[in-house]
């Protein structure tokens, strides 16, 4: 197993991976490693699975919020509804309709008087930012001064990314040197100032929205029904002590499928080419429900997420290098299998933590580092290390596979071989040479 001591080579590879990811973020390359099935989805968050599939909890309608569909705005009818709601005891009335022109007709005067005479009405406006080169917000628009001079305003702008998916709300902004409250924040001030102060005391520049449902998950009614078919007593039973939001939210989703509709995380389709799923007035209702129930999404600080990502990257690099050195021939298969298992594990870990605790963890850097670890290790071991002798250990063995094979230690010297003993034969005196005497033949007589 890998040593517990820090490894210089793993630190170098980890640093290279994180610098590479930082460079990608710096140049804003549109790489989406975490898109489901890599299907070109440009605005996908892992926690969307919780909204779309895992959440089986029965949604309880927000009892303190009533949504009223205005239909095609008729200013005379809207003025009549405001008067009837106020008489019925509505605690706060939010008018999510942009009154861009006014002052010339009797209906405008009637609506202005209905707004001016009520202290519990909030009128929607738009923060305008003509100069996109700086962060300063320059003015308020979307409502004629004929109305705005006599009403409490709240901007209806909602922060979104390039694909217009609404995930955040900005509780307040500074416009031309003065503080302007969001539409939902201003309504809270009419409903309960203590709740509004507690909400703003969180000090969040943007607040992640915890969505609880679509229009059908809230108490809902029609403007025409409330004016023509319901008595004051019936309206009082419906809206007394409640927040009433008036805006465009028809029962038939195909009545005007684009008007004031936005993409949200609870869109059943992940493809942003589909029809937007939620009307703006319903998004404001979700924000109000989140604040009233205090079901905020808690996010891990960026520095904590970065530290976790660095640890994940280093741990994987260290382990993968150990696999590279011990199981070189199986390195590719083992590493890819571990990467797949880790990706699945992180996916379920993030979604389950969000589901049960409403805590959002951004480990995108760490997950991307895991996916890049294999390639960076191969580059380092096969290209960098052989060409950088100073990175090798003092023995010169390096860490690449060709030199990572344990060096064979010489065998300890054995006993010196014994000199072959010479066999010493005993000295035997040479035998005397006996010359046989010459044979003497008898002489002939």
Secondary structure, DSSP 4 states (H G I P E B T S, - for coil): ---SS--HHHHHHHHHHHHHHHHHHHHT----TTSGGG---SS--TTHHIIIII--PPPPP-TTEEEEE--S--HHHHHHHHHHHHHTTBSEEEE-----S-SSSHHHHHHHHHHHT-SSEEEEEEEE---TTSS-B-EEESS-HHHHTTSEEEE----B-TT-EE-EE-SEEEETTEEEEBHHHHHHHHH-HHHHHHHHTT--SSEE------GGGSEEEEHHHHHHT--HHHHHHHHBTSEEEEE---SSTTSSSSTTEEEETT-S---TTS---EEHHHHHHHHHHHHHHT-PPEE--HHHHHHHHHHHHHHHHHHHHHHHHHSGGGHHHHHHHHHHHHHHHHHHHHHHHHHHH-EE---HHHHHHHHHHHHHHHHIIIIIGGG-GGGS-TTS--SSTTT-SPPPPPPPP-PPPPPPPPP-PPP-PPPPP-PPPPPPPPPP-
